Amino acid sequence: NIFFSFQGRKLSEESTDESEEEDTEEEPKLKYERLTNGVTEILQKDAASCMTVHDKFLALGTHFGKVYLLDIQGNVTQKFEISPVKINQISLDESGDHVGICSEDGKVQVVGLYTREGFHENFDCPIKVVALHPQFSKSNNKQFVTGGNKILLYERNWLNRWKTSVLHEGEGNITNVKWRANLIAWANNVGVKIYDISSKQRITNVLRDNTNLRPDMYPCSLCWKDNTTLIIGWGSSVKICVVKERDPTEMRDLPSRYVEIVSAFETEFFISGLAPLADQLVTLYYVKENSEHMEEEFRTRPRLDIIQPLPEGCEEISSDALTVRNFQENQCRDYRLEHSEGEPLFYIISPKDIVVAKERDQDDHIDWLLEKKKYEEALMAAEISFKNIKRHDVQKIGMAYINHLVERGDYDAAARKCQKVLGKNMDLWENEVYRFKTIGQLKAISQYLPRGDLRLRPAIYEMILHEFLKTDYEGFATLIREWPGELYNNMAIVQAVNEHLKKDPTNSMLLTTLAELYTYDQRYDRALEIYLKLRHKDVYQLIHKHNLFSAIKDKIVLLMDFDKEKAVDMLLDNDDKISMDKVVEELKDRPELLHVYLHKLFKRDHHKGQKYHERQISLYAEYDRPNLLPFLRESMHCPLEKALEICQQRHFVEETVFLLSRMGNCRRALQMIMEELADVDKAIEFAKEQDDRELWDDLISYSIDKPPFITGLLNNIGTHVDPILLIHRIKEGMEIPNLRDSLVKILQDYNLQILLREGCKKILVADSLSLLQRMHRTQKRGVQVDDTAQAFGVVVFHCRHMFHKECLPSPGNVPGIQYCNICSAKRRGPGSGILEMKK
């Protein structure tokens, strides 16, 4: 493991797993690990001086002049003894088949890793840099460059001999070189040059800014982002240069390409290496800090930052301080940054340590969230990347989250997460249930247990139900309603409930729950009995749902006591299952309930319960007198004598009056109205209904000595009886209330009658005249006569029968001897006379 600090968050070299956060919660962008295995052993005895990276392998050079080829885990695959002194640079072509090596003692070697061909040269000065043409293995002229105090281009001619060309000299030692496609970039004491190998032209010179820094102590870092973009880091300055094609019209004596600096900015620290990361930049910084306790400088940890270049500056994305081995002894020139173009891997090389940095993936993101106890976010991230997730199992993350919630005491949230996390793993579910039982929180997990196609063992559900039954009747009832009955052994739970009812036999909640349990077990009679006892609202739903009409035949009184209206409606709607006679038999001892049933039956059908109409008279008289008279009016099967007897016994005057009138004794009915009701208006209304002259005489005779009755008669009699008959019979001197108003009303009524008669007469005359005119117009219409064959006179009647005048009977002739239609029939053929008559 590599021990490092993220933006001020320090990890000690003794601890690899835990750290204390000091300043920020920001998630790091990169993760790190040491290159170990063979590298560890090499650096214990030697020191790294340079390294180059290929997608297939690594090539490491040391201070003792050795070159090691390593796999990506750091295992040694090949070793080359090159020189007794430091290897300055190693270069690989794109295929990785050839390697170029240069050393401090002036040796340059280009070796084919899989062939015997190669180049060996000794110079009289140190060679600092070497770079192979990217297509070295494929090209015929095998080009490469070296740099000491000048930059040399080597290429093989057609005679298989090496030809040397000086590309540049005179500006001090060459400190770095990078070759990409047809462009070679190198740095010397003055600046950075870019050479176009295809046109054999140097196209730019980018001067260095930090001229006060020694080039050998703070060397230039070069990195090609792509075939045309060069990144230069020198001292604390960064420049991004883009090689562009020059407009042919502007060339003249200028190179065909030119360089544009698209971004330039200063950094806080000294640059030891650069590498591209998409549109961002990875920078390795060498850091110096001043000690408050010591006058001399001491060196601190190097930093690896990700920055976003901008046209006029940059933005820091992340910054990590790395704890590499012996960092206190290192200088800026001791660090290098190499990167792999196949995947975003960054190698930080120091004399005694090599660290690999890579982008953090989703697994690392989830690890970080778990470390920060952000379990919800970790779970969401794991679910999103479930298909591609490698090391993290969603369930594992979820379990960590559940454990955290339980430790925090948030039991409901922990139980709720079980639904999402445990899913279909029934073993995990049962483990969690037992854990919640251990901590006394079975209630918390009860509402989230599986209850669909996937289920736990019945014992698990029974355990929870027993727990609720001990402490929470209401919660127990809720579970019984919500859980399907097949989740548990129903009879075992019924037995448990009955045991509790022995201690508390009137507990309505337990009784209701027991009824539901009986329903699940299809013991509907037991459930119905409890519902009726409790007067529970679901009793009717239970009866209808499970067709329990046979079970309620002996419980009709209980149903009626519970809810008369609902019970009667149910009985009437299902009279094919519970007969009317059965209901009447069951209710015979409860006449008030029997009346409710028969009354609703009568309202639905006046004839269906006709055999009970005689009994209903007494029931109406006893329990519902307001509906007795409507019943008597509407019933065609009620015995009138029996009804009259009951009404007279109870002195029901209105009902008696109706019955007397219906039985034809109108005079006795009118007498009761006048004598017992003393209601002249009702008497008058009764006389109007009967429209009997004798009744009016009786009414006048009865009222003649009662002034208030006379007033009522005067106000109402005018339209039915001649008021003179009443007025003549009034005794002289009798005081009659409101007599004047009554007389005025009689005159007004008489006047109104006269007006109505005249109006009707006018209407009758107008209608008669209209009909007469219509008839006259009809009779005046012409009649078509179709008999022009001979010149005979024709007589046409209004009935449209036509005769020849000569054929009509003449005086002295016997009528009927001559008949025109017969004549016509003879001339026109059979049937013509008949047709003529039909016309």
Secondary structure, DSSP 8 states (H G I E B T S, - for coil): ---EEETTB---TT-SS-----S-----SEEEEE--THHHHHHHHS-EEEEEE-SS-EEEEETTSEEEEE-TTS-EEEEEE--SS-EEEEEE-TTSSEEEEEETTSEEEEEESSSS-EEEEE-SS---EEEE-TTTTT-SS--EEEESSEEEEEEE-TTS-EEEEEEEESSS---EEEEETTEEEEE-SSEEEEEETTTTEEEEEEE-S-TTS-TTTS--EEEESSSSEEEEEETTEEEEEEEEE--GGG-TTS-SEEEEEEEEEE-SSEEEEEEEETTEEEEEEE-EE--SS-SS-EE---EEEEEEEETTEEEEEEEEEE--TTGGG--GGG-EEEEETTTTEEEEEETTEEEEEEE--HHHHHHHHHHTT-HHHHHHHHHHTTTT-SS--HHHHHHHHHHHHHHHT-HHHHHHHHHHHHTT-HHHHHHHHHHHHHTT-HHHHHTTS--SSS---HHHHHHHHHHHHHH-HHHHHHHHHHS-GGGS-HHHHHHHHHHHHHH-TT-HHHHHHHHHHHHHTT-HHHHHHHHHHHT-TTHHHHHHHHT-GGGGTT-HHHHHHH-HHHHHHHHHHTTTTS-HHHHHHHTTT-HHHHHHHHHHHHHH-TTTTGGGHHHHHHHHHHH-GGGHHHHHHH-SS--HHHHHHHHHHTT-HHHHHHHHHHTT-HHHHHHHIIIII--HHHHHHHHHHHT-HHHHHHHHHHHTT-HHHHHHHHHHGGGTS-HHHHHHHS-TT---TTHHHHHHHHHHHHHHHHHHHHHHHHHHHHHHHHHHHHHHHHHTS-------SS---EEE-TT--EEEGGGS--TTS-TTSS-HHHHHHHHH-TTHHHHHHH-
